[in-house]
Amino acid sequence: MVPIQEPDRFSPDGQTPQIQLTALTLALLGITFVADVWLPAEVPVGPVYGALLLLVLWEPRPNRVFLVAGVATLLVLTELVVSEPGPFNGIRAVNAVAGIAGVWLIAFGIQRYGHRSAERHRALRDAEDLRYALDQSAILATTNVKGDITFVNDTFCEISKYQREELLGQNHRILNSGLHPKDFFKEMWRAIAHGQVWRGELRNRAKDGSIYWVDTTIVPFLDQSGKPYQYVSIRYDITERKATEARLRDQASLAQLGRMAAVVAHEVRNPLAGIRGALQVIGQRMAPEATERGIVTEIVNRVDTLNAIVEDLLLFARPRPPVIRAVTFDELIAKLGTQLANDPAFAHIDLDMAAADAQLHVDPEMFTLVMLNLMNNAAQAMKGHGRIRVSLDRDAKWVNVRVTDAGPGMTPEIQARLFEPFFTTKARGTGLGLATARRIIESHGGTLTLDCPPTGGTVASIRLPTVHTYN
């Protein structure tokens, strides 16, 4: 938004004056003086002097009107002195006094108006400059009392990925990411409807499905009766700050987890291997028809499950650095399809894995582990029946891989905790799968997010750089 520059009042192009009005006014006063000398005394030329002062209204320096008034007074007195004696001298004197009085009354009026006009002009300029500065640094929008958007600035359109025409007349629900509960927005509307300024942090969804956070202040504009007639929202993008806060929380958790993993590796994993070996020996020595063989087999399975949990913990707490190489997406998908074909959990799952001859810079083993985790989660969410779609798109800087399911989605509360270590909604889950998957993707310089669009289901999005820049 470019600030409005008020043009000079007497300049057609708003740049530089083409005519100096003070000089023009003085010239016209001279012509009036000549006419006053030559015209009969009964012709009242005096008011013309005052009328000419009105031209100074368009002069940007209002104090110059006193210069013009002084010259006009001098000319009127000169005309009175040089005029020939006659029967109309009394009329000339009256006209002169009236003209001089009128000139100075008009001069003081113009000077006062000029100062007020200059003050209004400065106030307008200050308001426009402030608006321009705010527009360049903030995300601005106005809504009516119904919540319909009536104005958005360019920064709003840029971060939301919507065109201005797509936003005007819409409700801010168009940006709802589904994270915040209904009570959150009810409290917000209750505050601003009572004329209170509301401040808070909002997670929004852009048109392309991406998520962004904004620090928001909503200011109600009140009418004379104290009721809001419109709301102005001022927002600042804090997406990076929220990501940094999450990383700091993760680092604190990882430090504690790393210490615990060292103990687990030494005190749990090694004994588990010994227990499992002993149970296998015992089972082999039992008669094939012995009923105790089933019990031993079940104990071995439980030990394997416990060992898998320990392995997940160690992988999350102490991940190995990725060995990145160039590999095509089709190659990864083919390997993934082979593994899933033999998994009973996918027997009734319709897999739609789009082919794409796009090159990725990843550790193939680690990336496949991430994809298996995401697809297992999708299959479990659909209870083993439904469609999972794997797609890829890319631009000059990023490759985006998406795993979309047709499950019931997740509540905002679950979405907020998805990547917390040990948080799980499964009966026998460890709560480390997604946390480990995100750590792997971040070690590749990318991001992993899960979202539940309004249309239903869950979308897991992996974003990776197109060029490998890591050692």
N, C-alpha and C positions, 0 to 999 in steps of 0.2 A: 504494500500500500504506500504510494508516493504521497508525501505531505502536500497539501494544497498551498500553492504559492499565490497570494493575493497580488494581482497586477497593480501597477501604479494607476491611480484613479483617472489620469488624463492621458494614459498611453494606450493606443489601440492594440499593440502587440504584447503589452505587459512586460516590456524589457526596459527601454530607456525613453525618457520624455522626448516627443518630437517638437513640442512648443513649450517655451518657458512662459507659464501663464502670468507670472508676475510682470514680466516685460510686456506681454500683450495687454494686460490690464492698464499698465502705465501709459502705453501708447494710445489706448482708447480714451483714457482720461485726458490726454493732451488734445485729442480730437474734440472731446466734449467741451474742453475749455475754450477752444477756438469758436465752436458753435455758440457757446454761452456769451462770448464777447460780441458776436455779430448778430445774434438773434435779439428780437425786442425784449425788453425787461419783463413784459407780462408773460412771456413763455417760461414756465418753471423747469429749468434745466437741472436744478440742484438734485432732485431725486435720482437723476441718471447716475450721478457720482456714486450714490449708495448702491444702486442696482449693479454697477460694474464690479463692486466688491464681491458680489456673489460668485464671480469667476474664480476667486481665490479658494472657493470650497474644494476645488480639484487640485489645489497646490499641496504637495506633501508636507510642506513646512508652514503650518497654520499661523505662526507668529509673523509671517511676512504681511499679513493683512494690515498690521499697524503701519508698515511702511507705505502701503497703498493708501490707507486712510489719511496718513499725514500728508502725502502728496496731494490727495483730493482736497483736503482742507486748505492747503497752501494755494491751490489753483482757484478755489472758490473765493478766498480772501483777495487774491490778486485781481480777479475779475471785478470784484466789488470796488477795489481801489482805482483801477484804470478806467472804469466806466465813466462816461460823461455825466455831468450833473443834469438832472431832469426831474420831471414830475413823478417818475416811477422809481426814484432812488429808494424810497421807503419800501416798495414792493421787492426791489432787489435785495435790500438788507434782510427782510423777512425770509425771502427764499434762501438767502445764504445761510442764515442761522438754522433754518429748518433742514437745509441740505447737510450742513456740518453735523448737526445733532443726529440726523439719520445715518450719516456715514459712520459715526463712531458707535452708535448702537449696533449697526450691522457688523462692524469690525469686532466688537466684543462678543457678539453672538457667534460669529464664524470661528473666532479663536477658541471659544469654549467647546463648540461642536467639534472642531478639529482635534482638540486634545482627547475628547471622549472617543472619537473615531479611532485615533491612534492607539488608545488603550484597548479598545475592542479588537483592533487589528493584531496587537501584540498577544492578547489573550487567545485569539483564534490560532495564531501561529504557534503559540506554546502548546495548545491542545493538540494540534495536528502533528507537531514534532513528537509529543509524548505518545500519541497514537501510533505514529510511524515506528518509533523505537520499540514499543511494545509488540507491534505486529511482526517486527523482524526477529524477536527473541522468544515469542510465546505462541501457543496454539490457541486461537481465539474463536469463539462461537457465541451467538446469541440465540435465545429461544423465547417463544411467547409463553404465556401462562399455561398453555396446554402441553408444553414440552416440545412443540414443533420447532425445528431449526429454521431460523430466519436469516442467519448470516454465518459464514465461515471464512476464515482467511486462507491464504495460499498454503501456509504451514500446516493447517488442519488437513487440507486436501492431500498434501504430500505425505503425511504420516499415516493417514487412513487409507490411502490408495483409491479413494473415491473422487469422482469429478464433482465440482460444486453443484451441478444440476442434479446429481444423484442424491445429494444431502439435503438441499433446501426443501422444506416441507415435511421431511422425515423426522422421526423421533430418534433420540440418542440410543434407543434399543437396537438400532441397526449396527451398533458397535459392540453390543453386549457379548462378552466372551464366555458367559456362563459360570464364571468363577464366583462372583459375589451373590449371596443369597438375596431373596426378595426383600427381607427385612432391612438389608443394607440400604437399598434404594428407597424404601419407605421412610426410613429415618432421614435420609438426605432430602427428600421432597417435603417432609414435615418441617424441617428446619428452614428451607428457603421459602416455603409458602407462608411462613410466619415472619418473613423479612430478615432472617438471620443469614449471615455469611457462612457457607459450608466449605470445609477443607478436608481433603482426604486423598488417598491413592487409589486409582482405578486401573484394572487390567482390561484392555479393549482388544477387539479383533478387527484387523484391517480387512479390506475387501478381498485380498488374496489369501486370507486365512491366517496370516502371521499375527503373532501376539505382541502387543507393546503396552508398557506401563506409563501412566501419566500422573504427575502430582497436580491435583485439581483444586482450584478455588472458584466457587460459584457465588456471584454477587447479585442479589435481587435489586432491581431498580423500582423504587416505590413512587406511587402517585400521591396526590395531595391528601388522600384519605389514609395513606400509610399502607396500601395494598400493592403487591408487586404487579407490574404491568409487563415486565420482561426480565430475563435472567441473562447475565453475561458470565461465561465460563472462561477462565484463564488457566491454561494447562502448560506443563513443561514435561518433556520426554525424559523419563527416568528409567528406561528399559535397561540401559547399561549399568546403572547403579544397582538395580534389583538383581541383575546377574552377578555383579561383584559381591553383593551381600550374600547371595546363595553360595558362591564359591568360598567365601570366608567361613561360612557355617560348615561347609563340607570339609574344608581343610582342618577345622578344629575337631570335627568328628573323626576324620581320618587319622589324625595324630593319636587319638585315644584308641582307635580301632587297630592301628598298627602295633601298638604295645600289646593289645590283647591277642592279636594274631600270632605274635612271637610265642606267647605262652601256649596258645592252642596248638601250634605246629609241633612244639616240643612235648607237651604233656598229654595231648589227645591223639594226634594223628599216628604217631609211632605206636602207642599201645593198641590203637584200633587195628593196625595191620597185624599185630601179634594175635589179637583176639580172633580176627577173621581166619587167620591161618590155622589156629588151633581148632576152631569150629569145623573147618573143612576136613581136617584130619579125623576128627571125631565122626563126622558124617560118613566119611569113606569107610570107616571101620564098622559101621552099623550094617545090619542085614538089610537087604533091599526092602523087605516087607515090614521092617520095624516102623511103628507109628511115630517114634521119636525123630525119625529123619525129617519129617515135615516141620517139626519144631525147630530143629537145627537149621534147616533151610530158611525158615522165617527169621531166625535170629541173624543169619548171615545177610539177609536182605535189609534188615534194620541197620546193621553195621554199615552196609554199603550206603544206605541213605544218610547216615550220620557222617560218613566219610565224605560224601558229596557236599554236605553242608560245610564241612571244614574246608574243602577245596574251594567252594564258592567264597568263603570268608577270606581265605588266603589270596585268591585271585583278586578280590576287591581291594583288600588292604595293601597288597604288594603286587600290583600288575607289572608284567614284564613290559619293557619298551617295545613298541610295534616295529616290526621289520617291514617297512613299506616298499611296495613295488608297484609298477603299473600293471593293471589287470582290467579286462573288459567287464562290463556289467553282465553281459550274456554269459561269460565264463562263470562268474559267481552264481548267477541264477541257476545255471545248469547243475552246478555242484549242490546247491541248496535243494533243488528239485529232487535230486537223487536221494538225499538224506531223508526228505519228507515222505517220499514214496514208500519207504519201509517203516514209517511211524504209524502205528495203529490210531493214534490220536487224530490223524488227518485222513482217515479212511473215507469220511463223509464230508470232507471239506473241498469246496471247489476253488482251486488255486488259479488265479489270473495273474500271471507274471509276465508283464509286457517286455518284449525284446527291445534292447537298446544297445547299439554298438558304440557305447560311450566308455571312455577310459577313466578308471578311478585309480587314485594313488592311495592304496590301503594295504594293511596287513591282511591277506586273504583269510587266514585262519581266524583272526580276531573279528573281522568284519562278518564272516559267516556265523560266528558265535552270537554276535549282536542280532543278526537277522533271525536266527533260530529262536532266540529269546522273544523277540517281538512277535513272531508268527505263532509261537506256542501260546503266548498271552492272548493273541487274537482268537485262536482256536478254542481255548478254554473259556473266553468270554462268550463265544457263540455256542458253548456246550457241545462242541464237536460237529455242528451242522451249520453250514452257511458258506459265504463267499469271502475270500481274502484276496485283495488286489494289491500287487506290488507294481509301482510305477516310478519313472525317473524323468526328470526334466533338468535342464542346465542353462546357465548363462555364461558370460565371460569369466566370472570369478568363482561361481559355486555350482556344485552338483547337488540336487535335491532328490532323495530317495524316500518314497512314502509307502507305508504299509497300512492299508485301510481295511477295516472289518465292518461287519453289519451287526455287531452286537448291541447290547442295550446302552452302551456308553458308561459314563461314571458320574457320580455326584461331584459338585464343586469341592466338597471336603476331601474326597479321595484324590481328586486331581491335584490339590495343593500339597499332598504328601507322597505322591507317586515315587519320587526319587529318593525318599528318605531311606537310609539303610535299615533293614529289618522290618520295614513296614510292608505288610502283605494283606491281601484279602482272601488268599487261598488257605485251605484247611491245613495243607502240609508244605506251604511255601516258606522260603527262607527270608524273603524280602530283600534279597541282594541282586536279583537278576537285572532289574532296570537300573539300579544304582551302578552295577558293574558295566552294563551296556553304555551308560552315559559316560563313564570314566574312559572307556575304550574309545568312543567317538571323540571325546575332548582331547585324548592323546594324539589323535589324528588332526587336530586343529579345527574340528567341526563342532556341531551342536546336535543334541537329540531332544526333541520335545514330543509330548503326547497331548492331544487335544480332542475334545468331543464337539463336533460342529452341531448346529441346531437341527440339521437333517438326520442326525442319529449316527450311531457307531462311534468308532475311535480311529483317529489318524495319528500314526507315529511318523514323525518327520525327521530324517537324518540329513544334515547339511554339511557337506564336505568341500574343502577348497579344490579347485580344479588343478592346481599346480602344487606339487610337493615341495615344501621349503624346510623340511625338518631333517635333523641329522639322525 
